Amino acid sequence: MDFILEEEMIDLLTFCLQNPDSEMIEVKKERFKQIGHELFDSGGVDAMENFFFAVDNRIQGEINLDPKPFRPLWNGITDEWNYS
């Protein structure tokens, strides 16, 4: 399951970064939020950090765009995750 979620996160964020004006952005962001909840439920904030780190590195390496602006979408899942 971890590999599937990681690939899905990469697909979602890559789409959002490459298509910022798409009508599908909000749908993609909502699914990204759901994944954050799934990660937290299964492994806490450590799972969230580890997944985002891996996805961040891969996206920056593959398309040279920074997905960090999407981190705040997971704010509110836990007090330990607080990005602006």
PDB file of N, CA, C and O in Angstrom:
ATOM      1  N   MET A   1       0.813  -1.191   0.000  1.00  0.00           N
ATOM      2  CA  MET A   1       0.000   0.000   0.000  1.00  0.00           C
ATOM      3  C   MET A   1       0.855   1.254   0.000  1.00  0.00           C
ATOM      4  O   MET A   1       0.498   2.237  -0.649  1.00  0.00           O
ATOM      5  N   ASP A   2       1.956   1.245   0.698  1.00  0.00           N
ATOM      6  CA  ASP A   2       2.807   2.433   0.773  1.00  0.00           C
ATOM      7  C   ASP A   2       3.273   2.879  -0.601  1.00  0.00           C
ATOM      8  O   ASP A   2       3.258   4.069  -0.916  1.00  0.00           O
ATOM      9  N   PHE A   3       3.686   1.925  -1.411  1.00  0.00           N
ATOM     10  CA  PHE A   3       4.168   2.268  -2.745  1.00  0.00           C
ATOM     11  C   PHE A   3       3.051   2.877  -3.585  1.00  0.00           C
ATOM     12  O   PHE A   3       3.280   3.823  -4.338  1.00  0.00           O
ATOM     13  N   ILE A   4       1.864   2.344  -3.457  1.00  0.00           N
ATOM     14  CA  ILE A   4       0.725   2.844  -4.225  1.00  0.00           C
ATOM     15  C   ILE A   4       0.391   4.273  -3.807  1.00  0.00           C
ATOM     16  O   ILE A   4       0.152   5.127  -4.660  1.00  0.00           O
ATOM     17  N   LEU A   5       0.372   4.540  -2.501  1.00  0.00           N
ATOM     18  CA  LEU A   5       0.093   5.897  -2.034  1.00  0.00           C
ATOM     19  C   LEU A   5       1.178   6.873  -2.477  1.00  0.00           C
ATOM     20  O   LEU A   5       0.881   8.000  -2.873  1.00  0.00           O
ATOM     21  N   GLU A   6       2.419   6.445  -2.410  1.00  0.00           N
ATOM     22  CA  GLU A   6       3.514   7.317  -2.839  1.00  0.00           C
ATOM     23  C   GLU A   6       3.375   7.661  -4.319  1.00  0.00           C
ATOM     24  O   GLU A   6       3.529   8.820  -4.704  1.00  0.00           O
ATOM     25  N   GLU A   7       3.088   6.677  -5.137  1.00  0.00           N
ATOM     26  CA  GLU A   7       2.911   6.927  -6.573  1.00  0.00           C
ATOM     27  C   GLU A   7       1.713   7.837  -6.831  1.00  0.00           C
ATOM     28  O   GLU A   7       1.760   8.712  -7.696  1.00  0.00           O
ATOM     29  N   GLU A   8       0.650   7.623  -6.080  1.00  0.00           N
ATOM     30  CA  GLU A   8      -0.524   8.468  -6.249  1.00  0.00           C
ATOM     31  C   GLU A   8      -0.215   9.911  -5.853  1.00  0.00           C
ATOM     32  O   GLU A   8      -0.626  10.846  -6.540  1.00  0.00           O
ATOM     33  N   MET A   9       0.506  10.091  -4.748  1.00  0.00           N
ATOM     34  CA  MET A   9       0.903  11.441  -4.333  1.00  0.00           C
ATOM     35  C   MET A   9       1.751  12.115  -5.404  1.00  0.00           C
ATOM     36  O   MET A   9       1.555  13.293  -5.703  1.00  0.00           O
ATOM     37  N   ILE A  10       2.674  11.387  -5.971  1.00  0.00           N
ATOM     38  CA  ILE A  10       3.524  11.935  -7.026  1.00  0.00           C
ATOM     39  C   ILE A  10       2.679  12.359  -8.214  1.00  0.00           C
ATOM     40  O   ILE A  10       2.866  13.447  -8.760  1.00  0.00           O
ATOM     41  N   ASP A  11       1.750  11.504  -8.613  1.00  0.00           N
ATOM     42  CA  ASP A  11       0.875  11.828  -9.738  1.00  0.00           C
ATOM     43  C   ASP A  11       0.028  13.069  -9.452  1.00  0.00           C
ATOM     44  O   ASP A  11      -0.098  13.949 -10.304  1.00  0.00           O
ATOM     45  N   LEU A  12      -0.549  13.136  -8.253  1.00  0.00           N
ATOM     46  CA  LEU A  12      -1.390  14.273  -7.894  1.00  0.00           C
ATOM     47  C   LEU A  12      -0.619  15.579  -7.896  1.00  0.00           C
ATOM     48  O   LEU A  12      -1.040  16.564  -8.502  1.00  0.00           O
ATOM     49  N   LEU A  13       0.517  15.575  -7.209  1.00  0.00           N
ATOM     50  CA  LEU A  13       1.289  16.813  -7.097  1.00  0.00           C
ATOM     51  C   LEU A  13       1.923  17.210  -8.420  1.00  0.00           C
ATOM     52  O   LEU A  13       2.003  18.397  -8.739  1.00  0.00           O
ATOM     53  N   THR A  14       2.368  16.243  -9.179  1.00  0.00           N
ATOM     54  CA  THR A  14       2.929  16.550 -10.496  1.00  0.00           C
ATOM     55  C   THR A  14       1.861  17.193 -11.371  1.00  0.00           C
ATOM     56  O   THR A  14       2.128  18.183 -12.052  1.00  0.00           O
ATOM     57  N   PHE A  15       0.666  16.641 -11.356  1.00  0.00           N
ATOM     58  CA  PHE A  15      -0.425  17.225 -12.136  1.00  0.00           C
ATOM     59  C   PHE A  15      -0.680  18.667 -11.699  1.00  0.00           C
ATOM     60  O   PHE A  15      -0.781  19.562 -12.538  1.00  0.00           O
ATOM     61  N   CYS A  16      -0.785  18.892 -10.385  1.00  0.00           N
ATOM     62  CA  CYS A  16      -1.069  20.236  -9.875  1.00  0.00           C
ATOM     63  C   CYS A  16       0.028  21.228 -10.249  1.00  0.00           C
ATOM     64  O   CYS A  16      -0.257  22.367 -10.617  1.00  0.00           O
ATOM     65  N   LEU A  17       1.265  20.798 -10.155  1.00  0.00           N
ATOM     66  CA  LEU A  17       2.379  21.685 -10.478  1.00  0.00           C
ATOM     67  C   LEU A  17       2.452  21.998 -11.969  1.00  0.00           C
ATOM     68  O   LEU A  17       2.793  23.116 -12.356  1.00  0.00           O
ATOM     69  N   GLN A  18       2.139  21.032 -12.786  1.00  0.00           N
ATOM     70  CA  GLN A  18       2.247  21.226 -14.233  1.00  0.00           C
ATOM     71  C   GLN A  18       0.982  21.826 -14.862  1.00  0.00           C
ATOM     72  O   GLN A  18       1.019  22.305 -15.995  1.00  0.00           O
ATOM     73  N   ASN A  19      -0.123  21.800 -14.130  1.00  0.00           N
ATOM     74  CA  ASN A  19      -1.399  22.283 -14.668  1.00  0.00           C
ATOM     75  C   ASN A  19      -2.099  23.193 -13.655  1.00  0.00           C
ATOM     76  O   ASN A  19      -3.226  22.900 -13.254  1.00  0.00           O
ATOM     77  N   PRO A  20      -1.469  24.275 -13.238  1.00  0.00           N
ATOM     78  CA  PRO A  20      -2.029  25.096 -12.156  1.00  0.00           C
ATOM     79  C   PRO A  20      -3.385  25.731 -12.468  1.00  0.00           C
ATOM     80  O   PRO A  20      -4.094  26.135 -11.546  1.00  0.00           O
ATOM     81  N   ASP A  21      -3.755  25.825 -13.720  1.00  0.00           N
ATOM     82  CA  ASP A  21      -5.024  26.439 -14.083  1.00  0.00           C
ATOM     83  C   ASP A  21      -6.118  25.417 -14.412  1.00  0.00           C
ATOM     84  O   ASP A  21      -7.204  25.787 -14.859  1.00  0.00           O
ATOM     85  N   SER A  22      -5.835  24.162 -14.195  1.00  0.00           N
ATOM     86  CA  SER A  22      -6.794  23.110 -14.528  1.00  0.00           C
ATOM     87  C   SER A  22      -8.022  23.155 -13.619  1.00  0.00           C
ATOM     88  O   SER A  22      -7.940  23.535 -12.451  1.00  0.00           O
ATOM     89  N   GLU A  23      -9.144  22.762 -14.181  1.00  0.00           N
ATOM     90  CA  GLU A  23     -10.372  22.646 -13.402  1.00  0.00           C
ATOM     91  C   GLU A  23     -10.300  21.483 -12.412  1.00  0.00           C
ATOM     92  O   GLU A  23     -11.106  21.410 -11.484  1.00  0.00           O
ATOM     93  N   MET A  24      -9.356  20.590 -12.600  1.00  0.00           N
ATOM     94  CA  MET A  24      -9.225  19.397 -11.755  1.00  0.00           C
ATOM     95  C   MET A  24      -8.373  19.629 -10.505  1.00  0.00           C
ATOM     96  O   MET A  24      -8.243  18.724  -9.681  1.00  0.00           O
ATOM     97  N   ILE A  25      -7.798  20.808 -10.348  1.00  0.00           N
ATOM     98  CA  ILE A  25      -6.889  21.064  -9.226  1.00  0.00           C
ATOM     99  C   ILE A  25      -7.550  20.780  -7.882  1.00  0.00           C
ATOM    100  O   ILE A  25      -6.958  20.103  -7.041  1.00  0.00           O
ATOM    101  N   GLU A  26      -8.743  21.272  -7.664  1.00  0.00           N
ATOM    102  CA  GLU A  26      -9.401  21.092  -6.365  1.00  0.00           C
ATOM    103  C   GLU A  26      -9.658  19.619  -6.060  1.00  0.00           C
ATOM    104  O   GLU A  26      -9.519  19.191  -4.914  1.00  0.00           O
ATOM    105  N   VAL A  27     -10.026  18.853  -7.060  1.00  0.00           N
ATOM    106  CA  VAL A  27     -10.236  17.412  -6.879  1.00  0.00           C
ATOM    107  C   VAL A  27      -8.927  16.745  -6.480  1.00  0.00           C
ATOM    108  O   VAL A  27      -8.899  15.907  -5.578  1.00  0.00           O
ATOM    109  N   LYS A  28      -7.851  17.116  -7.149  1.00  0.00           N
ATOM    110  CA  LYS A  28      -6.534  16.540  -6.853  1.00  0.00           C
ATOM    111  C   LYS A  28      -6.095  16.926  -5.448  1.00  0.00           C
ATOM    112  O   LYS A  28      -5.550  16.090  -4.727  1.00  0.00           O
ATOM    113  N   LYS A  29      -6.318  18.170  -5.043  1.00  0.00           N
ATOM    114  CA  LYS A  29      -5.953  18.620  -3.701  1.00  0.00           C
ATOM    115  C   LYS A  29      -6.755  17.873  -2.638  1.00  0.00           C
ATOM    116  O   LYS A  29      -6.212  17.508  -1.595  1.00  0.00           O
ATOM    117  N   GLU A  30      -8.033  17.644  -2.891  1.00  0.00           N
ATOM    118  CA  GLU A  30      -8.858  16.916  -1.933  1.00  0.00           C
ATOM    119  C   GLU A  30      -8.342  15.492  -1.735  1.00  0.00           C
ATOM    120  O   GLU A  30      -8.291  14.999  -0.608  1.00  0.00           O
ATOM    121  N   ARG A  31      -7.967  14.842  -2.811  1.00  0.00           N
ATOM    122  CA  ARG A  31      -7.424  13.488  -2.683  1.00  0.00           C
ATOM    123  C   ARG A  31      -6.101  13.519  -1.941  1.00  0.00           C
ATOM    124  O   ARG A  31      -5.820  12.627  -1.141  1.00  0.00           O
ATOM    125  N   PHE A  32      -5.277  14.541  -2.198  1.00  0.00           N
ATOM    126  CA  PHE A  32      -4.015  14.685  -1.487  1.00  0.00           C
ATOM    127  C   PHE A  32      -4.267  14.837   0.023  1.00  0.00           C
ATOM    128  O   PHE A  32      -3.539  14.263   0.833  1.00  0.00           O
ATOM    129  N   LYS A  33      -5.277  15.592   0.391  1.00  0.00           N
ATOM    130  CA  LYS A  33      -5.641  15.744   1.808  1.00  0.00           C
ATOM    131  C   LYS A  33      -6.054  14.396   2.398  1.00  0.00           C
ATOM    132  O   LYS A  33      -5.662  14.058   3.515  1.00  0.00           O
ATOM    133  N   GLN A  34      -6.840  13.633   1.653  1.00  0.00           N
ATOM    134  CA  GLN A  34      -7.270  12.318   2.131  1.00  0.00           C
ATOM    135  C   GLN A  34      -6.075  11.408   2.379  1.00  0.00           C
ATOM    136  O   GLN A  34      -6.041  10.666   3.361  1.00  0.00           O
ATOM    137  N   ILE A  35      -5.103  11.469   1.489  1.00  0.00           N
ATOM    138  CA  ILE A  35      -3.895  10.657   1.656  1.00  0.00           C
ATOM    139  C   ILE A  35      -3.174  11.062   2.936  1.00  0.00           C
ATOM    140  O   ILE A  35      -2.673  10.205   3.663  1.00  0.00           O
ATOM    141  N   GLY A  36      -3.119  12.350   3.212  1.00  0.00           N
ATOM    142  CA  GLY A  36      -2.502  12.809   4.460  1.00  0.00           C
ATOM    143  C   GLY A  36      -3.167  12.195   5.673  1.00  0.00           C
ATOM    144  O   GLY A  36      -2.491  11.772   6.611  1.00  0.00           O
ATOM    145  N   HIS A  37      -4.500  12.146   5.657  1.00  0.00           N
ATOM    146  CA  HIS A  37      -5.232  11.516   6.764  1.00  0.00           C
ATOM    147  C   HIS A  37      -4.920  10.027   6.844  1.00  0.00           C
ATOM    148  O   HIS A  37      -4.720   9.495   7.936  1.00  0.00           O
ATOM    149  N   GLU A  38      -4.878   9.356   5.710  1.00  0.00           N
ATOM    150  CA  GLU A  38      -4.567   7.924   5.691  1.00  0.00           C
ATOM    151  C   GLU A  38      -3.177   7.673   6.258  1.00  0.00           C
ATOM    152  O   GLU A  38      -2.978   6.746   7.043  1.00  0.00           O
ATOM    153  N   LEU A  39      -2.219   8.497   5.860  1.00  0.00           N
ATOM    154  CA  LEU A  39      -0.855   8.337   6.358  1.00  0.00           C
ATOM    155  C   LEU A  39      -0.793   8.555   7.859  1.00  0.00           C
ATOM    156  O   LEU A  39      -0.157   7.785   8.579  1.00  0.00           O
ATOM    157  N   PHE A  40      -1.451   9.601   8.329  1.00  0.00           N
ATOM    158  CA  PHE A  40      -1.446   9.881   9.758  1.00  0.00           C
ATOM    159  C   PHE A  40      -2.097   8.746  10.534  1.00  0.00           C
ATOM    160  O   PHE A  40      -1.587   8.326  11.573  1.00  0.00           O
ATOM    161  N   ASP A  41      -3.217   8.253  10.034  1.00  0.00           N
ATOM    162  CA  ASP A  41      -3.918   7.166  10.720  1.00  0.00           C
ATOM    163  C   ASP A  41      -3.071   5.902  10.799  1.00  0.00           C
ATOM    164  O   ASP A  41      -3.165   5.150  11.769  1.00  0.00           O
ATOM    165  N   SER A  42      -2.249   5.667   9.790  1.00  0.00           N
ATOM    166  CA  SER A  42      -1.472   4.425   9.788  1.00  0.00           C
ATOM    167  C   SER A  42      -0.096   4.562  10.421  1.00  0.00           C
ATOM    168  O   SER A  42       0.457   3.568  10.891  1.00  0.00           O
ATOM    169  N   GLY A  43       0.475   5.762  10.448  1.00  0.00           N
ATOM    170  CA  GLY A  43       1.837   5.885  10.974  1.00  0.00           C
ATOM    171  C   GLY A  43       2.172   7.195  11.646  1.00  0.00           C
ATOM    172  O   GLY A  43       3.335   7.447  11.960  1.00  0.00           O
ATOM    173  N   GLY A  44       1.181   8.032  11.872  1.00  0.00           N
ATOM    174  CA  GLY A  44       1.410   9.289  12.561  1.00  0.00           C
ATOM    175  C   GLY A  44       2.159  10.304  11.716  1.00  0.00           C
ATOM    176  O   GLY A  44       2.306  10.159  10.502  1.00  0.00           O
ATOM    177  N   VAL A  45       2.621  11.326  12.395  1.00  0.00           N
ATOM    178  CA  VAL A  45       3.302  12.415  11.701  1.00  0.00           C
ATOM    179  C   VAL A  45       4.599  11.944  11.045  1.00  0.00           C
ATOM    180  O   VAL A  45       5.021  12.510  10.037  1.00  0.00           O
ATOM    181  N   ASP A  46       5.227  10.921  11.602  1.00  0.00           N
ATOM    182  CA  ASP A  46       6.454  10.386  10.982  1.00  0.00           C
ATOM    183  C   ASP A  46       6.175   9.855   9.579  1.00  0.00           C
ATOM    184  O   ASP A  46       6.972  10.060   8.664  1.00  0.00           O
ATOM    185  N   ALA A  47       5.059   9.182   9.413  1.00  0.00           N
ATOM    186  CA  ALA A  47       4.694   8.667   8.083  1.00  0.00           C
ATOM    187  C   ALA A  47       4.441   9.826   7.127  1.00  0.00           C
ATOM    188  O   ALA A  47       4.842   9.771   5.964  1.00  0.00           O
ATOM    189  N   MET A  48       3.785  10.867   7.605  1.00  0.00           N
ATOM    190  CA  MET A  48       3.531  12.038   6.771  1.00  0.00           C
ATOM    191  C   MET A  48       4.844  12.663   6.325  1.00  0.00           C
ATOM    192  O   MET A  48       5.032  12.953   5.143  1.00  0.00           O
ATOM    193  N   GLU A  49       5.743  12.868   7.267  1.00  0.00           N
ATOM    194  CA  GLU A  49       7.052  13.474   6.961  1.00  0.00           C
ATOM    195  C   GLU A  49       7.831  12.615   5.972  1.00  0.00           C
ATOM    196  O   GLU A  49       8.366  13.122   4.986  1.00  0.00           O
ATOM    197  N   ASN A  50       7.894  11.323   6.238  1.00  0.00           N
ATOM    198  CA  ASN A  50       8.665  10.423   5.379  1.00  0.00           C
ATOM    199  C   ASN A  50       8.118  10.387   3.954  1.00  0.00           C
ATOM    200  O   ASN A  50       8.881  10.433   2.989  1.00  0.00           O
ATOM    201  N   PHE A  51       6.813  10.307   3.830  1.00  0.00           N
ATOM    202  CA  PHE A  51       6.204  10.269   2.498  1.00  0.00           C
ATOM    203  C   PHE A  51       6.434  11.579   1.763  1.00  0.00           C
ATOM    204  O   PHE A  51       6.826  11.586   0.596  1.00  0.00           O
ATOM    205  N   PHE A  52       6.188  12.692   2.454  1.00  0.00           N
ATOM    206  CA  PHE A  52       6.345  13.960   1.758  1.00  0.00           C
ATOM    207  C   PHE A  52       7.793  14.167   1.347  1.00  0.00           C
ATOM    208  O   PHE A  52       8.055  14.674   0.255  1.00  0.00           O
ATOM    209  N   PHE A  53       8.732  13.790   2.191  1.00  0.00           N
ATOM    210  CA  PHE A  53      10.153  13.916   1.858  1.00  0.00           C
ATOM    211  C   PHE A  53      10.487  13.124   0.594  1.00  0.00           C
ATOM    212  O   PHE A  53      11.145  13.639  -0.310  1.00  0.00           O
ATOM    213  N   ALA A  54      10.038  11.883   0.534  1.00  0.00           N
ATOM    214  CA  ALA A  54      10.331  11.031  -0.625  1.00  0.00           C
ATOM    215  C   ALA A  54       9.684  11.598  -1.895  1.00  0.00           C
ATOM    216  O   ALA A  54      10.312  11.635  -2.953  1.00  0.00           O
ATOM    217  N   VAL A  55       8.451  12.028  -1.784  1.00  0.00           N
ATOM    218  CA  VAL A  55       7.733  12.581  -2.931  1.00  0.00           C
ATOM    219  C   VAL A  55       8.381  13.885  -3.384  1.00  0.00           C
ATOM    220  O   VAL A  55       8.552  14.116  -4.581  1.00  0.00           O
ATOM    221  N   ASP A  56       8.737  14.724  -2.441  1.00  0.00           N
ATOM    222  CA  ASP A  56       9.404  15.996  -2.747  1.00  0.00           C
ATOM    223  C   ASP A  56      10.684  15.757  -3.542  1.00  0.00           C
ATOM    224  O   ASP A  56      10.909  16.378  -4.581  1.00  0.00           O
ATOM    225  N   ASN A  57      11.505  14.863  -3.047  1.00  0.00           N
ATOM    226  CA  ASN A  57      12.771  14.576  -3.737  1.00  0.00           C
ATOM    227  C   ASN A  57      12.539  14.042  -5.142  1.00  0.00           C
ATOM    228  O   ASN A  57      13.224  14.438  -6.085  1.00  0.00           O
ATOM    229  N   ARG A  58      11.600  13.167  -5.275  1.00  0.00           N
ATOM    230  CA  ARG A  58      11.356  12.567  -6.589  1.00  0.00           C
ATOM    231  C   ARG A  58      10.789  13.583  -7.588  1.00  0.00           C
ATOM    232  O   ARG A  58      11.216  13.626  -8.742  1.00  0.00           O
ATOM    233  N   ILE A  59       9.841  14.385  -7.149  1.00  0.00           N
ATOM    234  CA  ILE A  59       9.257  15.383  -8.049  1.00  0.00           C
ATOM    235  C   ILE A  59      10.307  16.408  -8.461  1.00  0.00           C
ATOM    236  O   ILE A  59      10.400  16.766  -9.635  1.00  0.00           O
ATOM    237  N   GLN A  60      11.085  16.874  -7.511  1.00  0.00           N
ATOM    238  CA  GLN A  60      12.115  17.855  -7.861  1.00  0.00           C
ATOM    239  C   GLN A  60      13.131  17.249  -8.818  1.00  0.00           C
ATOM    240  O   GLN A  60      13.630  17.938  -9.708  1.00  0.00           O
ATOM    241  N   GLY A  61      13.439  15.979  -8.647  1.00  0.00           N
ATOM    242  CA  GLY A  61      14.382  15.315  -9.536  1.00  0.00           C
ATOM    243  C   GLY A  61      13.824  15.057 -10.921  1.00  0.00           C
ATOM    244  O   GLY A  61      14.558  15.106 -11.909  1.00  0.00           O
ATOM    245  N   GLU A  62      12.527  14.782 -11.000  1.00  0.00           N
ATOM    246  CA  GLU A  62      11.923  14.413 -12.281  1.00  0.00           C
ATOM    247  C   GLU A  62      11.438  15.604 -13.097  1.00  0.00           C
ATOM    248  O   GLU A  62      11.620  15.630 -14.314  1.00  0.00           O
ATOM    249  N   ILE A  63      10.824  16.589 -12.448  1.00  0.00           N
ATOM    250  CA  ILE A  63      10.267  17.705 -13.221  1.00  0.00           C
ATOM    251  C   ILE A  63      10.816  19.058 -12.775  1.00  0.00           C
ATOM    252  O   ILE A  63      10.422  20.098 -13.303  1.00  0.00           O
ATOM    253  N   ASN A  64      11.712  19.042 -11.815  1.00  0.00           N
ATOM    254  CA  ASN A  64      12.386  20.252 -11.355  1.00  0.00           C
ATOM    255  C   ASN A  64      11.404  21.324 -10.867  1.00  0.00           C
ATOM    256  O   ASN A  64      11.621  22.517 -11.082  1.00  0.00           O
ATOM    257  N   LEU A  65      10.330  20.891 -10.213  1.00  0.00           N
ATOM    258  CA  LEU A  65       9.377  21.802  -9.580  1.00  0.00           C
ATOM    259  C   LEU A  65       9.264  21.424  -8.110  1.00  0.00           C
ATOM    260  O   LEU A  65       9.453  20.265  -7.740  1.00  0.00           O
ATOM    261  N   ASP A  66       8.955  22.410  -7.277  1.00  0.00           N
ATOM    262  CA  ASP A  66       8.939  22.223  -5.829  1.00  0.00           C
ATOM    263  C   ASP A  66       7.514  22.002  -5.314  1.00  0.00           C
ATOM    264  O   ASP A  66       6.677  22.898  -5.430  1.00  0.00           O
ATOM    265  N   PRO A  67       7.223  20.827  -4.747  1.00  0.00           N
ATOM    266  CA  PRO A  67       5.877  20.571  -4.238  1.00  0.00           C
ATOM    267  C   PRO A  67       5.638  21.082  -2.809  1.00  0.00           C
ATOM    268  O   PRO A  67       4.544  20.900  -2.275  1.00  0.00           O
ATOM    269  N   LYS A  68       6.626  21.708  -2.187  1.00  0.00           N
ATOM    270  CA  LYS A  68       6.473  22.143  -0.796  1.00  0.00           C
ATOM    271  C   LYS A  68       5.280  23.077  -0.564  1.00  0.00           C
ATOM    272  O   LYS A  68       4.713  23.051   0.529  1.00  0.00           O
ATOM    273  N   PRO A  69       4.872  23.902  -1.542  1.00  0.00           N
ATOM    274  CA  PRO A  69       3.687  24.735  -1.286  1.00  0.00           C
ATOM    275  C   PRO A  69       2.412  23.938  -1.000  1.00  0.00           C
ATOM    276  O   PRO A  69       1.417  24.509  -0.553  1.00  0.00           O
ATOM    277  N   PHE A  70       2.429  22.642  -1.250  1.00  0.00           N
ATOM    278  CA  PHE A  70       1.254  21.819  -0.986  1.00  0.00           C
ATOM    279  C   PHE A  70       1.238  21.244   0.433  1.00  0.00           C
ATOM    280  O   PHE A  70       0.230  20.677   0.856  1.00  0.00           O
ATOM    281  N   ARG A  71       2.340  21.383   1.170  1.00  0.00           N
ATOM    282  CA  ARG A  71       2.384  20.872   2.551  1.00  0.00           C
ATOM    283  C   ARG A  71       1.275  21.408   3.435  1.00  0.00           C
ATOM    284  O   ARG A  71       0.724  20.651   4.233  1.00  0.00           O
ATOM    285  N   PRO A  72       0.918  22.708   3.326  1.00  0.00           N
ATOM    286  CA  PRO A  72      -0.142  23.219   4.202  1.00  0.00           C
ATOM    287  C   PRO A  72      -1.504  22.545   4.019  1.00  0.00           C
ATOM    288  O   PRO A  72      -2.379  22.687   4.873  1.00  0.00           O
ATOM    289  N   LEU A  73      -1.692  21.826   2.935  1.00  0.00           N
ATOM    290  CA  LEU A  73      -2.957  21.111   2.750  1.00  0.00           C
ATOM    291  C   LEU A  73      -3.169  20.067   3.843  1.00  0.00           C
ATOM    292  O   LEU A  73      -4.299  19.655   4.106  1.00  0.00           O
ATOM    293  N   TRP A  74      -2.090  19.648   4.472  1.00  0.00           N
ATOM    294  CA  TRP A  74      -2.210  18.668   5.554  1.00  0.00           C
ATOM    295  C   TRP A  74      -2.285  19.321   6.929  1.00  0.00           C
ATOM    296  O   TRP A  74      -2.396  18.619   7.934  1.00  0.00           O
ATOM    297  N   ASN A  75      -2.227  20.644   6.993  1.00  0.00           N
ATOM    298  CA  ASN A  75      -2.402  21.329   8.275  1.00  0.00           C
ATOM    299  C   ASN A  75      -3.771  20.963   8.831  1.00  0.00           C
ATOM    300  O   ASN A  75      -4.746  20.852   8.087  1.00  0.00           O
ATOM    301  N   GLY A  76      -3.834  20.779  10.122  1.00  0.00           N
ATOM    302  CA  GLY A  76      -5.086  20.431  10.767  1.00  0.00           C
ATOM    303  C   GLY A  76      -5.275  18.946  10.993  1.00  0.00           C
ATOM    304  O   GLY A  76      -6.137  18.540  11.772  1.00  0.00           O
ATOM    305  N   ILE A  77      -4.482  18.136  10.322  1.00  0.00           N
ATOM    306  CA  ILE A  77      -4.562  16.689  10.565  1.00  0.00           C
ATOM    307  C   ILE A  77      -4.014  16.386  11.957  1.00  0.00           C
ATOM    308  O   ILE A  77      -4.561  15.557  12.685  1.00  0.00           O
ATOM    309  N   THR A  78      -2.942  17.060  12.309  1.00  0.00           N
ATOM    310  CA  THR A  78      -2.327  16.942  13.620  1.00  0.00           C
ATOM    311  C   THR A  78      -1.664  18.270  13.942  1.00  0.00           C
ATOM    312  O   THR A  78      -1.248  18.996  13.038  1.00  0.00           O
ATOM    313  N   ASP A  79      -1.566  18.590  15.223  1.00  0.00           N
ATOM    314  CA  ASP A  79      -0.901  19.837  15.623  1.00  0.00           C
ATOM    315  C   ASP A  79       0.584  19.821  15.300  1.00  0.00           C
ATOM    316  O   ASP A  79       1.218  20.872  15.213  1.00  0.00           O
ATOM    317  N   GLU A  80       1.131  18.640  15.125  1.00  0.00           N
ATOM    318  CA  GLU A  80       2.556  18.513  14.826  1.00  0.00           C
ATOM    319  C   GLU A  80       2.893  18.902  13.396  1.00  0.00           C
ATOM    320  O   GLU A  80       4.058  19.156  13.089  1.00  0.00           O
ATOM    321  N   TRP A  81       1.906  18.954  12.520  1.00  0.00           N
ATOM    322  CA  TRP A  81       2.113  19.299  11.112  1.00  0.00           C
ATOM    323  C   TRP A  81       1.563  20.707  10.932  1.00  0.00           C
ATOM    324  O   TRP A  81       0.348  20.905  10.903  1.00  0.00           O
ATOM    325  N   ASN A  82       2.452  21.676  10.811  1.00  0.00           N
ATOM    326  CA  ASN A  82       2.001  23.058  10.712  1.00  0.00           C
ATOM    327  C   ASN A  82       2.928  23.823   9.775  1.00  0.00           C
ATOM    328  O   ASN A  82       3.971  24.334  10.184  1.00  0.00           O
ATOM    329  N   TYR A  83       2.535  23.887   8.540  1.00  0.00           N
ATOM    330  CA  TYR A  83       3.321  24.595   7.530  1.00  0.00           C
ATOM    331  C   TYR A  83       2.504  25.734   6.953  1.00  0.00           C
ATOM    332  O   TYR A  83       1.277  25.672   6.883  1.00  0.00           O
ATOM    333  N   SER A  84       3.205  26.767   6.546  1.00  0.00           N
ATOM    334  CA  SER A  84       2.493  27.889   5.896  1.00  0.00           C
ATOM    335  C   SER A  84       3.035  28.095   4.495  1.00  0.00           C
ATOM    336  O   SER A  84       2.575  28.985   3.780  1.00  0.00           O
TER     337      SER A  84
END
